[in-house]
Amino acid sequence: MSVFYPKLYIDGFGDLDIPALKARGIDGMVLDIDNTLVPYHVPTPTPEVIAFVEELKQNGISAVIASNNTGERVELFAKALGVFAIHKAGKPLPGGLLKCAKTMGVHRKHTAVIGDQIFTDVLGANLCGMYSILVKPLPSAENNFFKVKRYFERIILKQMKKRDEKHAAD
């Protein structure tokens, strides 16, 4: 499996089957914020995000935030959710994600990472041996750097789809 392929690809965090994730052995969830939980311009968690984190906790899954964004935004968001957070996490490098698992007291193999980017969230999770979950990015204005990354992400997703169709036909 390519390190760029997520273990699970869903439309959005609300489509995640949390009891099934728990049954799979996931005890901790690392959350990305921007374009995963809320669009970039939304400064605080929505009621849907709050309910999602509460459902994780009710199912025995700890939650933390790992974002490559700045401290003020990440800390404000995490405080509203009552969770630990790392800003400037350096994804896809493993340091921030491994610190998240350690903070939750969860082995990396029992940790999932949910995010909207292949080259940060999915790659980082896969390099750490964590369960990678990719969501379709929420609509948001993106700069040219992100537009280029999204172009290459579409190529990877097409390759992944072909692979999955081939395996389904076998």
C-alpha positions as CSV (number, residue, x, y, z in Angstrom):
1,M,0.0,0.0,0.0
2,S,1.3,3.4,-0.9
3,V,2.1,5.7,2.0
4,F,-0.1,8.2,0.3
5,Y,-3.2,6.1,0.4
6,P,-5.5,6.5,3.4
7,K,-6.8,3.4,5.1
8,L,-10.3,5.0,5.0
9,Y,-11.7,7.7,2.7
10,I,-15.0,9.4,3.6
11,D,-16.9,12.5,2.6
12,G,-16.6,14.2,6.0
13,F,-16.0,13.5,9.7
14,G,-19.8,13.1,10.3
15,D,-19.7,10.0,8.1
16,L,-17.3,8.2,10.4
17,D,-18.7,5.1,12.0
18,I,-17.2,5.6,15.5
19,P,-18.4,2.3,17.1
20,A,-16.8,0.5,14.1
21,L,-13.6,2.4,14.6
22,K,-13.6,1.4,18.3
23,A,-14.2,-2.2,17.3
24,R,-11.2,-1.9,15.0
25,G,-9.1,-1.2,18.1
26,I,-8.8,2.6,17.9
27,D,-8.5,4.2,21.3
28,G,-7.3,7.7,20.3
29,M,-8.0,10.1,17.5
30,V,-5.8,12.9,16.2
31,L,-7.9,15.7,14.7
32,D,-6.9,18.2,12.0
33,I,-8.9,21.4,12.1
34,D,-8.7,23.4,8.9
35,N,-10.9,22.1,6.1
36,T,-11.4,18.8,8.1
37,L,-13.6,19.9,11.0
38,V,-14.4,23.5,9.9
39,P,-13.4,25.7,7.0
40,Y,-10.3,27.7,7.5
41,H,-12.2,31.0,8.3
42,V,-14.3,29.4,11.1
43,P,-12.5,30.2,14.4
44,T,-14.3,27.9,16.9
45,P,-15.9,24.5,16.8
46,T,-19.4,24.2,15.4
47,P,-22.1,22.3,17.3
48,E,-21.5,19.3,14.9
49,V,-17.8,19.3,15.8
50,I,-18.6,19.4,19.5
51,A,-21.1,16.5,19.1
52,F,-18.5,14.5,17.1
53,V,-15.8,14.9,19.8
54,E,-18.4,14.0,22.5
55,E,-19.3,10.9,20.6
56,L,-15.7,9.9,20.4
57,K,-15.3,10.3,24.1
58,Q,-18.6,8.4,24.8
59,N,-17.2,5.5,22.7
60,G,-13.9,5.4,24.7
61,I,-11.8,7.2,22.1
62,S,-9.6,10.1,23.3
63,A,-9.2,13.1,21.1
64,V,-6.4,15.6,20.5
65,I,-5.7,18.2,17.9
66,A,-2.6,18.3,15.7
67,S,-2.5,21.3,13.4
68,N,0.2,22.9,11.3
69,N,-1.5,26.2,12.0
70,T,-0.4,28.8,14.5
71,G,-0.8,28.6,18.2
72,E,-3.6,31.2,18.8
73,R,-6.0,29.6,16.4
74,V,-5.3,26.0,17.5
75,E,-5.4,26.8,21.2
76,L,-8.7,28.7,20.9
77,F,-10.2,25.8,19.1
78,A,-8.9,23.1,21.5
79,K,-10.0,25.1,24.5
80,A,-13.5,25.2,23.2
81,L,-13.4,21.4,22.8
82,G,-11.6,20.7,26.0
83,V,-8.8,18.7,24.3
84,F,-5.0,18.8,24.2
85,A,-3.6,20.4,21.0
86,I,-0.3,20.8,19.3
87,H,0.2,23.7,16.9
88,K,2.8,23.9,14.2
89,A,2.8,20.1,14.5
90,G,5.1,19.6,11.5
91,K,3.0,17.1,9.7
92,P,3.9,14.8,7.9
93,L,7.0,14.5,10.2
94,P,6.2,12.0,12.9
95,G,7.1,14.1,16.0
96,G,3.8,15.9,16.6
97,L,1.6,12.9,15.8
98,L,3.7,10.6,18.1
99,K,3.5,13.3,20.9
100,C,-0.3,13.3,20.5
101,A,-0.5,9.5,20.9
102,K,1.8,9.7,24.0
103,T,-0.3,12.5,25.5
104,M,-3.5,10.3,25.1
105,G,-1.6,7.3,26.5
106,V,-2.5,5.4,23.4
107,H,-0.1,3.2,21.3
108,R,0.3,4.5,17.8
109,K,-1.2,1.4,16.3
110,H,-4.4,2.2,18.2
111,T,-4.4,5.8,17.1
112,A,-6.3,7.2,14.1
113,V,-5.5,10.5,12.3
114,I,-8.3,12.3,10.5
115,G,-7.6,15.1,8.0
116,D,-8.2,16.6,4.6
117,Q,-4.7,16.4,3.1
118,I,-2.8,13.5,1.7
119,F,0.7,15.0,2.0
120,T,0.4,16.0,5.6
121,D,-2.4,14.1,7.5
122,V,-2.4,10.8,5.6
123,L,1.3,10.6,4.9
124,G,2.1,11.5,8.5
125,A,-0.3,8.9,9.9
126,N,1.0,6.2,7.6
127,L,4.6,7.0,8.4
128,C,3.8,6.6,12.1
129,G,1.9,3.4,11.7
130,M,-1.4,5.1,12.6
131,Y,-4.8,4.5,11.0
132,S,-5.2,7.2,8.4
133,I,-8.6,8.7,7.6
134,L,-8.9,11.2,4.7
135,V,-12.0,13.4,4.4
136,K,-12.9,15.5,1.4
137,P,-11.8,19.1,2.2
138,L,-14.5,21.5,3.2
139,P,-15.0,24.3,0.7
140,S,-12.6,27.1,1.4
141,A,-10.5,29.7,-0.5
142,E,-7.1,28.2,-1.0
143,N,-3.8,29.8,-2.1
144,N,-1.8,28.6,-5.1
145,F,0.4,26.3,-3.0
146,F,-2.7,24.4,-1.9
147,K,-4.1,24.4,-5.4
148,V,-1.0,22.6,-6.6
149,K,-1.1,20.1,-3.7
150,R,-4.8,19.4,-4.4
151,Y,-3.9,18.7,-8.1
152,F,-1.4,16.0,-7.0
153,E,-3.9,14.7,-4.4
154,R,-6.5,14.2,-7.2
155,I,-3.9,12.1,-9.1
156,I,-3.3,9.9,-6.1
157,L,-7.0,9.5,-5.5
158,K,-7.6,8.4,-9.1
159,Q,-4.8,5.8,-8.7
160,M,-6.3,4.6,-5.4
161,K,-9.7,4.3,-7.1
162,K,-8.3,2.2,-9.9
163,R,-6.5,0.0,-7.4
164,D,-9.8,-0.5,-5.5
165,E,-11.8,-1.2,-8.6
166,K,-9.1,-3.8,-9.7
167,H,-9.3,-5.5,-6.3
168,A,-13.1,-5.5,-6.4
169,A,-13.0,-7.2,-9.8
170,D,-10.6,-10.0,-8.6
